[in-house]
Amino acid sequence: MTLQTWWLFLSAVFLLSGTPGPNMLHILTRSVRVGFRRSTAAMAGCLSAVILVLLASAAGLSAALLASPTLFEGLRYAGVAYLLFLGLRAWRGGDAAGPIAAGAARATDRISLPRLYRDGLLVGLSNPKLLLFSSAFLPQFVDPAHPQGPQFAILIATFAGVELFWFGVYAAGGRRLAASLTRPALARTFDRITGTIFLGFGAMLLGAR
């Protein structure tokens, strides 16, 4: 892999990762709900999911999914169900994405770090299309004339680093947004907006082929 190829990959991933999606929305809303510092557990969960998917893609698991439509459809419907669950819970003001209203007990006392990590991991794994996308995207930057293992390691580390950067950006945005959501009416509006977006992600995944 040449330096020019790596820079091209970095630029593409930077733009791709910065685009709002389920992971970034989850990080933003968790930061609003539990604060920037504790939202790092959710970041770790989402990042773990991304790394697992990229490693599975490098190992050829995506080819197995393509060869078994039934398995892929099962994963897709599981992802749809989880995104719809997040959307409905947020719409109803559940702790999945809701901000802290004025005078309410702080959510940091109710949501454990393991749960924050688990929820982030599940959000990251809820879209099996990431596995197929990474299988089509990563190999384009691998030089078959050289050992592929080190090249995949560099690409995955780069992808993970860029994702972590954008997680921090979205979490910082959530921290600033939280200061504006102390009024219950604004908090409910935020819950319903984020819930609707999660429902939209679920509907998009359901309709994807």
Backbone hydrogen bonds, N-H to C=O, Kabsch-Sander energy under -0.5 kcal/mol:
donor,donor_aa,acceptor,acceptor_aa,energy
6,W,2,T,-2.1
7,W,3,L,-2.4
8,L,4,Q,-2.1
9,F,5,T,-2.4
10,L,6,W,-2.9
11,S,7,W,-2.4
12,A,8,L,-2.3
13,V,9,F,-2.7
14,F,10,L,-2.3
15,L,11,S,-1.8
16,L,12,A,-2.4
17,S,13,V,-3.3
18,G,14,F,-1.4
19,T,15,L,-0.7
19,T,16,L,-0.9
25,L,21,G,-2.7
26,H,22,P,-2.4
27,I,23,N,-2.4
28,L,24,M,-2.4
29,T,25,L,-2.6
30,R,26,H,-2.3
31,S,27,I,-2.2
32,V,28,L,-2.0
33,R,29,T,-2.1
34,V,30,R,-3.3
35,G,31,S,-1.6
39,S,35,G,-1.5
40,T,36,F,-0.5
40,T,37,R,-1.1
41,A,38,R,-1.5
42,A,38,R,-0.5
43,M,39,S,-2.2
44,A,40,T,-2.3
45,G,41,A,-1.8
46,C,42,A,-2.6
47,L,43,M,-2.8
48,S,44,A,-2.3
49,A,45,G,-1.9
50,V,46,C,-2.1
51,I,47,L,-2.5
52,L,48,S,-2.5
53,V,49,A,-2.5
54,L,50,V,-2.5
55,L,51,I,-2.7
56,A,52,L,-2.5
57,S,53,V,-2.3
58,A,54,L,-2.4
59,A,55,L,-1.9
60,G,57,S,-1.2
61,L,56,A,-2.7
63,A,60,G,-0.5
64,A,60,G,-1.1
65,L,61,L,-1.8
66,L,62,S,-2.4
67,A,63,A,-1.8
68,S,64,A,-0.8
68,S,65,L,-0.5
71,L,68,S,-0.6
72,F,68,S,-2.0
73,E,69,P,-2.8
74,G,70,T,-2.1
75,L,71,L,-2.1
76,R,72,F,-2.6
77,Y,73,E,-2.7
78,A,74,G,-1.9
79,G,75,L,-2.3
80,V,76,R,-2.5
81,A,77,Y,-2.5
82,Y,78,A,-2.0
83,L,79,G,-2.3
84,L,80,V,-2.5
85,F,81,A,-2.1
86,L,82,Y,-2.4
87,G,83,L,-2.3
88,L,84,L,-2.6
89,R,85,F,-2.5
90,A,86,L,-2.5
91,W,87,G,-2.5
92,R,88,L,-1.8
93,G,90,A,-1.6
94,G,89,R,-3.7
97,A,94,G,-0.9
98,G,94,G,-1.4
100,I,32,V,-0.6
101,A,99,P,-0.6
102,A,182,T,-2.6
104,A,101,A,-1.8
109,D,106,R,-1.6
110,R,107,A,-1.8
111,I,107,A,-2.3
112,S,110,R,-0.6
116,L,112,S,-2.1
117,Y,113,L,-2.6
118,R,114,P,-2.6
119,D,115,R,-2.8
120,G,116,L,-1.9
121,L,117,Y,-2.5
122,L,118,R,-2.6
123,V,119,D,-2.3
124,G,120,G,-2.2
125,L,121,L,-1.8
126,S,122,L,-0.7
126,S,123,V,-0.8
130,L,127,N,-1.7
131,L,128,P,-0.8
132,L,128,P,-1.2
133,F,129,K,-2.8
134,S,130,L,-2.7
135,S,131,L,-1.5
136,A,132,L,-1.2
137,F,133,F,-2.1
138,L,134,S,-2.2
140,Q,137,F,-0.8
141,F,138,L,-2.2
142,V,139,P,-1.5
143,D,141,F,-0.5
146,H,143,D,-1.9
151,Q,147,P,-0.7
152,F,148,Q,-2.9
153,A,149,G,-2.2
154,I,150,P,-2.1
155,L,151,Q,-2.4
156,I,152,F,-2.9
157,A,153,A,-2.4
158,T,154,I,-2.3
159,F,155,L,-2.6
160,A,156,I,-2.7
161,G,157,A,-2.3
162,V,158,T,-2.3
163,E,159,F,-2.5
164,L,160,A,-2.4
165,F,161,G,-2.0
166,W,162,V,-2.3
167,F,163,E,-2.5
168,G,164,L,-2.1
169,V,165,F,-1.9
170,Y,166,W,-2.7
171,A,167,F,-2.6
172,A,168,G,-2.3
173,G,169,V,-1.9
174,G,170,Y,-2.1
175,R,171,A,-2.1
176,R,172,A,-1.9
177,L,173,G,-2.3
178,A,174,G,-2.0
179,A,175,R,-0.7
179,A,176,R,-0.6
180,S,177,L,-1.6
181,L,178,A,-1.5
187,A,183,R,-2.4
188,R,184,P,-2.4
189,T,185,A,-2.0
190,F,186,L,-2.5
191,D,187,A,-2.4
192,R,188,R,-2.3
193,I,189,T,-2.3
194,T,190,F,-2.6
195,G,191,D,-2.5
196,T,192,R,-2.2
197,I,193,I,-2.1
198,F,194,T,-2.4
199,L,195,G,-2.4
200,G,196,T,-2.3
201,F,197,I,-2.4
202,G,198,F,-2.3
203,A,199,L,-2.4
204,M,200,G,-2.5
205,L,201,F,-2.3
206,L,202,G,-2.2
207,G,203,A,-2.0
208,A,204,M,-0.8
